Amino acid sequence: MISDKNKKRVSKRVGQIEISATKEMPIVAAKVGGCVSLGQGIPSFATPKHITEAVCHALQGDAAIGKYSLQTGMPELRREIARTLKREQGIDRDPESEILVTVGGMEALVCAILTLVERGDEVLMPSPTYASHVEQVLLAEGVPVMVPLRTEDWGLDLEALDRAVTPRTRLVVICNPSNPTGAVFSDADMQALGELALRHNLIIISDETYDSIVFDIPRPRSLAADPRFREHVISVASFSKKYALTGWRVGWLSASADWMEQIMKVHDASAICAPTPAQVAALAALQGPSECAEAMRLELHKRRDLCCRRLDDLADFFSYVKPQGAFYVMPRYLFSNAPSKDVALQILHEARVITIPGCTFGAAGEGHLRFSFGGDEAEINEAFDRIEKWLKP
């Protein structure tokens, strides 16, 4: 706990942000002991072998691996990202001036937000939304404006978004597929969002961390693929989830050269460059066999179905929207009127299961809990066994 004396020295921008509950709940659980997790969004898979082998080879034979890369990232990696964007999404980006390799998707997001948000600027955020997006806007001294999603399917409410625009509105920040709901916004709704941005001269920061992790439906199309929106979309992606590289901390940002020139200033001041060994891992991920990523997606599909079956067995206690992407489901709890943080802590202490309170994702998340099915089937079953025993003693 910071002393009152030092608290006065903390900047306002830092004093108003918080560590998200996704990080806080595991800390509490470590003190409780013996917990299993439906909490933090970490896939259980090991980093694929061909990736670790490529890094080991570079560590042994490439003297440059222990040095800084170019600030924008290794040229070969940027070219490979550009080829991947063109092949998978039809997006044309110049690897020299429109792609930046970052320290995970999180650094990419904060660089873009700090570049574009002035003190008092409003940022539209479909809610429930990823908690760290909110904290990043607050860090930039902006004003998060939560616009509730449709409760029946966690879809975009485009009329509400349009009504929320004011002369102070600068950005829309969106995560598709969604963390925390697991929803995948339709291409039609995303096109309408792009048109809204054109109409009001807004920028869309599109968090596409989970874009390849979808179930039963086609992969969503990035707005950056439409030439009309090219100057209005900044795309952020990560290697963490698709390739099981969470600890390697490497992602990327793509934007028009005008935006990139400014975003690079923040990147340079905060990180200089992404870790070179992590960039070698990312390059191996893109150049290596794609079967490993597909195998992980299929396994997550099975875990999604398992999680939904277990929730169906608890229909008297939870209602939920079946997720179509990412590896989260956000059920409403029916057994209590208590705030979601209290419910999550009660489950943690009494059932010894980590869940994430919905309030951390905005007011629209209150009354819900976020469950992650990133863990293996044994952990998912153990967590639900404990919750069921707790609910049905």
Buried (B, 14 or more C-beta within 10 A) or exposed (E): EEEEEEEEEEEEEEEEBEEBBBBBBBEBBEEEEEBBBBBBBBBBBEBBEEBBEBBEEBEEEBEEBEEEBEBBBBEBBBBBBBEBBEEEBEBEBEBEBBBBBBBBBBBBBBBBBBBBBEEEBBBBBBBBBBBBBBBBBBBBBBBBBBBBBBEEEBBBBBEBBBEBBEEEBBBBBBBBBBBBBBBBBBBEBBBBBBBBBEEBEBBBBBBBBBBBBBBEEEBBBBBBBBEEBBEBBBBBBBBBBBBBBBEBBBBBBBBBEEBBEBBBEBBEEEBEBBBBBBBBBBBBBBBBEEEBBEEBBEBBBEBBEBBBEBBEEBEEBBEBBBBBBBBBBBBBBEEEEEBBBEBBBEBBEEBBBBBBBBBBBBEBBBBBBBBBBBBBBEBBBBBBBBBBEBBEE
